């Protein structure tokens, strides 16, 4: 049996209420998220499109939300749980940091206790006997880290959030070296109506599932879950999915086969009003490593971002990755902007 947090159930202040937020709450929820992130990301722009998507868009289908209102009907806390995949629930909270510290602590304790219950409910519906609760924090957010510790979570991993500036001239042919011999990079094929070809989508999923099998906290995500989750992002674009194919010298047919994949999306405009590109996933099969597959994919995406008039390409990298990916990113111009952490708690259903 996995130990449970046996502390008394936290309560809310008298007169405070809990509601399921709707579209009318989006501005306030966006404000809470922006204020919580600003000291660590350097941006206080409300992520309104993302929040609206989570509350009432495609992303709402796999999420549950609770908003805590004070006795003046003002939202002071937002708790949300994402049914990520079998045995995984991603949790998050935003607390009004302008409240007295003791009120913040009380709200956080209530939110994490309720989210743990929701995570168990999600796992039970999937027929699981245990589940992992996965919460995030900015590495320098000592208050949130303290709340997670008090709620029974443990810090599991650190992640570098990296960004690379993009110059307009990088769209020109010949700026980046061609892929190594036997390696080709192309976008996922699309039908005439813009929808992706199923064979290529499955190839992307299969490459990434295989490439990350031996990585930290790897778990199986079914194809339908994978595609649905990525399509939930407001920045999702089918023409931001890429495949790298390699020729197998041992294959007498000489056919190139998928050995690397990259899934990207469009970043919202920054303070200068210019959009960016984000790399959600990049991976290469073990047998193809050393052939420049990842480098070729990165060059293609930077050139594509430049051609679209974008000013940056962002990505996340595991700070403890055994592949040395961070060294490649630095070599190609990426720098760490801020650091986030994963905090985990395993619970029985």
N, C-alpha and C positions, 0 to 999 in steps of 0.2 A: 504494500500500500504506500502510495506517495503521501508524505506528510502534508497536512493542510494547515493553514493559518488558523490557530485556535483562539485568537484574540476576540474580545467582544465585538459584535457587529457595530461599526460606526454609525452614527446618526447625523441627521442634518439639523441646523438651527430651527427653532420653533418658527412656524410661519413660512418656511421655505418649501418649494414644491418642485416636483420632477415632471417634465413633459417630454414628449417626443418632438424634437424640433422640426419645423417646416420651412418653406421658402422665406417666410417673413423673418425668420431668425438668422438667415444667412449673413446679413451685414454684421451682426453682433458676433457671430461665431468666427467670421473672418477676422474681425478686429482682435478677438482673443488669441487666435492662432498667430497672427502677425506680431502681436505684442510679446508673446512668449518666445518667438524665434528671433526677433530683431537684435537682441544683445549678442547673439552668436553668429548670425548670418550677415549682419550689417544692413539688412533691408527690412523696412517696416511696411512694405506694400501689402495690403490685404489680398490674400489668395482667393478672391471671390469666386472665380470660375471653378476652381478645384473644390471649394467648399460646397458650392451649389450642386456640383456633380455628385458629391458624396451624400448630400441630403436628399436630392430629388432627381438625380440623373442616373446614368447607367451604373455608376459605382454604388448607388444606394441598394442595389439588389442583393449585394453580399455583405451589407453592413447593418449594424444596429446602433442607434444613437439615443443618448439621454442628455437633456439640458436641465441644469439645476438653476432655478430662479429664486431670488431673494423675496422678502416680503413686499418689495416695491415692484415686483414682476420684471426685474432685470436679470438676464442670464449671467451667472457668475462662474459657471463651470460647464464644460462640455466633455462627455465621455463617449467613446465610440469603439466598436469592436468589428473587425473585418474577418469574416470566415474565409481565410486565405486558401486552405486546402485541408485534406483529411489530417487531423491531428495538429493543426496549426491555427491559432487565432491571434491576429495582430491587434494590439490594444493601444489606445492613446487617450490622453486627457489634455485639456487646456483649462487652466485655472486663472481667474482674474488676479494678477499679481499686485493689484492695488489694494486688495483686502488686507486686513490685519493678518499677521503671520499665523496666528492660531486658527483663524477661519480658513486660510488656505490649506493648512495641514488637515483640518477636519474634512474639508471638501475632497481633498486628494485621497484620504483614507476611504471615504464613502465611495468615491468613483472606482478605485481599484477593487474594492470588495464586490461591488455590483458587476464590474466587468469580468471578474473571475467567475461569477455565477453565469453570466452570459456565455463566456467561453466554454464552460462545461455543457451548457444547453446546446451550443452549436455542435460540440463533439458527440453528444448523445444522439442528436439527430442523424449524424453520420455513422452511428453504430460503433464509435470508438470507446475504449475503456480508459484511456488517458489522453491528455492533450497538452501541448506546449503553448503557454501564453507568452507572446513575444511583444515586448514594449520597447520604445525607443526614447533616447534622451540626447541632448547636446552634451558633449563631454565636459563642458564648463558649467553646466546647469546644476549646481550643487543641491539646490532645493528639490528639483525633480528627482535627482539621483537618491536623495534621502527618502523621498516618498516611496520610490521603488523598493529600496532596501526595507523600509518599514512594512511594505506590502508582501514581503517574502520573495522578491525577485533577486536574482544575482546577475552581475555584469558578465556577459558572455563574450562580447567582441567589440572592437572599435573599427570604425570605417572612416576613411579619408574621403571627404567630399571635394573633388578636384575640378578645376576648370582650366580651359585653354582659350586664349583669345584667338579670334579668327580674323585674318586680313583679307580684303577683297581680292588681292592678287593671287591668293591661294586657289582660286577657282580656275586659273589659267592652266592649260595642258602643259605637262612637263615640269611643273613645280615640284611634284612628288615623284620619286623613282617608281618605275613600273614594278608590279609584283615579280617575285622571283620566278624563274622558269618553272612551268608546270602548275602555276597558281593563277587562278582567275577570280575576279571579284565582280559581282553583279547584284543588282536589286532583285528581290523576290519578283518572279514573273506575275503579271497582272492580266486579267481578261480585258476586253475592250471597254467594259463598263467600270474599270478601275478596281474591281475586286481581285484579291490575290488568288493565285492558282494553288489549289489544295496540296498538291505534291510538294511545292516549295515550302508552304507553311509547316507541313509535317517534317520536312527536312530540317528546318530551323529548330523546331522543338526537339527533335531527336538529337541533333548535334549538341544543343545546350544541355539537355538532360544528361547525355553521356559525358560531356566535358566537365560538368560540375559534380559528378558522382562522388569524387573523393574530396570535395571541398567541405568546409565547415558547415555543419548543420544541414547537409544535403538531405532532401527528401523528395519523393516522387510527386510530381504535379502532373495530373492528366492533361492531355492535349486540350480538351475543352476548357478546363480551368485556366490553363496558361493563356489561351487566346482571349477568353472572356475577360480575365484580369487586365491584360494589356490594353484591350479595347476600351476599358472603362476610363482610361486617362484622357482628359480633354485634349491633350497634345498628341494623341495617337494618330499616326499617319501610316498607311500601308506602304507608301513609297519610302519609308525610313527603315524598312527591313532589308537586310543584306545577307547574301550567301557567298562564301569563299569555297571554291572547288579546287581540288588538287588531282593531278594525274598520278596514278600508282604505277611506278616503274615495273612492278611485278605483274601488272595486269596486261595481258597481250592485246586486249582491245584498245588500250590507250584512253579509255573513257575517263573523264574527270568526275570525281564524286564529291559531294558536300563534306567538308572537313572543318569549316569555320562558319560562324553565324554572328550577326549583330542585329539587335533590335534597338531602334532609336525612336525618339519622339520630339515634338516641338516644344521648346520652353517658352513660357509667356514672356512678354516684353519686359526688359529690365528698366531701371530708372531712366535710361536714355531713350526708351521707347523702341528698342530693337529686340527682336526675338532671338532665341538661341536654339541649339540642338542638344538633346540629352541622350546619352548612351545608357539604355536600361540594362542591356545584357551584351556581353561579348565573350565568346568562347571558341576554343579550337580543340579538336580531338587530339589525344595524346600522341597518336602516331603521326600527326601532321605538325607537331610543334618543332620549331627549329627551321621551318620553311618560310617564315615570314608571313604567316597567315594573319595573325593579329595586327601586325604592322600595316599590311595591305588594306585590311578593313578600316583601320583608323585613318589612314591617308584618304580613303574613299569618302569617309564621312566628313572629314574636315573640308575636303574639296567641295563636297555637296553643300555643306553649311555656307561656305563662302559664295557659292553660286546662287544661293537663296538670299544673300544679303544679310546673313546672320553674323553676330559678333562674338560668339563663344560656343564651345562644346563642353558640356559637363558630364561627369561620371562619378561613380562611387567605387572605391576599391577597398578590399579587405586589408586592414593594417597588418594582419598576420598571415597573409596569403603565402603559401609555400612556392607559388609559381614565379614570384618576383615581378608581378605585373606592375607594381608601383614604379619600379625602375624603368620599365619601358615607357610608361606614361610621362614620367619626368623627362626622359630623353627626347620625347616628341613634343614637349612644351607644356604639359599639364602641371599645375601647382595646387597644393592643398589650400582650400579656402576656409574650411572649418571641419571639425571632427564630430561624428555622432557615435552613439553606442547602442548595442542591442542588449537588452536585459530579458532574461528568461525565467519562467517559473513553470514547473511541470505539476499538473494536478490530475487527480483521479476523477473520473466521471461518475 
